[in-house]
């Protein structure tokens, strides 16, 4: 138990321009209780959590409320939350008020009041809890910071391409490195230019090596005329100049060469993506960073791969980022992995307490409970497809083993006849 000086409590409240009702909403100490505290005789005993709520709201030490220390000349006022900003961020994160309340510990009625009343003073600890749950700086919720959600974050990405897997990739990047979806999208042109120019620079280097090799082959053609295949060196030289022009035109995917019948075989596409110089460069970077960054290009993993519903990326192969984070979050649970991969739950919706290292079992159970019937059906369909594929492969193996015996039986029959 602690004590409060009624006069000091009344002085602090009035200095902040707060009514008892407003202070009650900030602190979740009822207006009736505040009235009793302010009109008490002498010092009034209060519960420890009530003292913490009041000191947090006023931004003062407990000694100030007890009357043992003077009021600081410029005591910090409780922060003001902007209801519109809160609602915009919450909706952008795909969270309902109930989900935000569960994850942050701030009650749903309190969140409703905050969102419906413009700007209002709130308990600093509550503001921090909500900001941490939404993975934004507190200044965003108070309206002082540059909001990453002035428009829905998906609006910066063509609607047809925002698959649940792409949203998961953005969430994983934000969780690991910090930037929001909007901020990554804002950086995307810069990152693409760096990748594009890196790809062109590497092609120039390889083309210079090819030019040197062609020079040596030309010498061999003149010195050793019996090497008749060197008579086709002219075709290779044509390809050299086409590649040179492709680089000069910043033709990242090699579209101009793809249209030439001589080179079409080199650009054959498969079900996952296109073979392009740009994709080759990304694979080169991935190989160069192998073991240091956990991302992968071109592997089929329909649980968490970006664009698994439409896996052809522009000039690149499908990719997967932050796989270690997904494994850490979901463990061995396929249900938890699918709930994340298909958007049944977003990373920001996971309660902060469940992200602690010792909460793995509770977190996985929580994710599994949010697996939708539609995703469950999709998972079962996928697993049946895998089983049928394995069975067909086994059948082929059995047929290949049986065919020699069949031939031998036929030969025996012929010998007997």
Phi, psi and omega in degrees: 000147178231177180233154179229142173273115183305318181297320181293320178298316181294321179297314181294319181297314182291327180294336178270355181070033183254139169278167177298323180296317180296318178294325178296319180292329178289322191254347187060025167261125188299152179299324179296317179294321178298320178300318179295320181294321184284338183253007180292160179264127181069212178275150183240133178282139179223158175291154182300321182291329176294319177298317180297318180297318182289317179295324178294321180293321182272342182070039180230165176284158180300327181299330179292316180290331177287340185091007181275347180222149181290159175289127178303141184301328179231056181299136183296132175279158176300145182293154177256130177261144177262112185301322180294319179294318179300312182296319181297316181292316181300314181293323178296330178279356179071030183249140171278169177296321179299317180294320178294321179297315181297319185283328186262337184087359176268129189297153180298318177301323178295316179298322178298316179297317180301314186287338187258005186231031176064236179259137178205153179282142183224167177292130183303320181294323178292319177300315180297318181298317180291317180298317179296320180295323181274356179059046175226161175289148181302329182297334178295318183285337178272355179085002181272334182269168178281113187287130175282002185235032176301332169229158178306134186302331180290342184295336180282351181242136179309132190303324184292346185255357183274079177280162175304326180293324178292320176298320178298320178299317177298317180297320180294319178297318179295318181296321184276316189251339174114321186288143179286172179302314180299320182291323176295317178298321179295326179279346187305315179301318178297313181297323180292318179300316179298317179293317182298312181292328174296320178297314180295321180297319179293321177297323177297319179297314180293325179294323177297321177295320178296322179297318178296319180294320179296324177300317178294320179296324177297320177297318179297321180298324180282323183279326185235077184296344180287350176277083190293334180296339179290349176293341179272008180301331179300323178295319177296321179295323176299316178299322178301313184289327175296317178297319179301316180290323178300317179294317180298327181273004183054042178277083190298324184269358182069034184298323181296319180286329180299329182282345179278127184299334180296330189245003185300325181298329180289343185246024180302137180261151175243190184288344185264328184179186183256145171277112182220158175301326180292316177298320179298322180293319177297320177296322178298316178296318180298317179295323182293331181261007183306132180090346180252329180230129184268082169222163184216148177243136168079007177266140180276112173216091188287004177276319187225010184280141180293133177072027184297336178282338179210079198282005181272114177265158181297110174063010185220172177267161173303152184221165181219131183239155173052045182295327179299324180294318178297317179297321179294320183289321190254347182058225180267004186280114176290325179298316179296319181295317180291324178301321177286315187295328183253018168077014175294335176210143177257153181306316181296345181277347180288124180306140184305321181298332181280352178270356178292149183302327183272008182250023186301312183297316180294321180295314181297318178298318180298318179294317181298324181293343181260006175292122183281161178298322181296316179292321177302315179296320179296319179297315180296321178297317179297316181293325176294322178296318178298315181298317180294324178294315179297319180297319180294324178293319178297320179298319178297319179296320179294319180297320180293329178284326184281331186300319177297320180297318180299317179297320182293320180296318180297319179296319179299319181297320181294319179298321181295326181288000000 
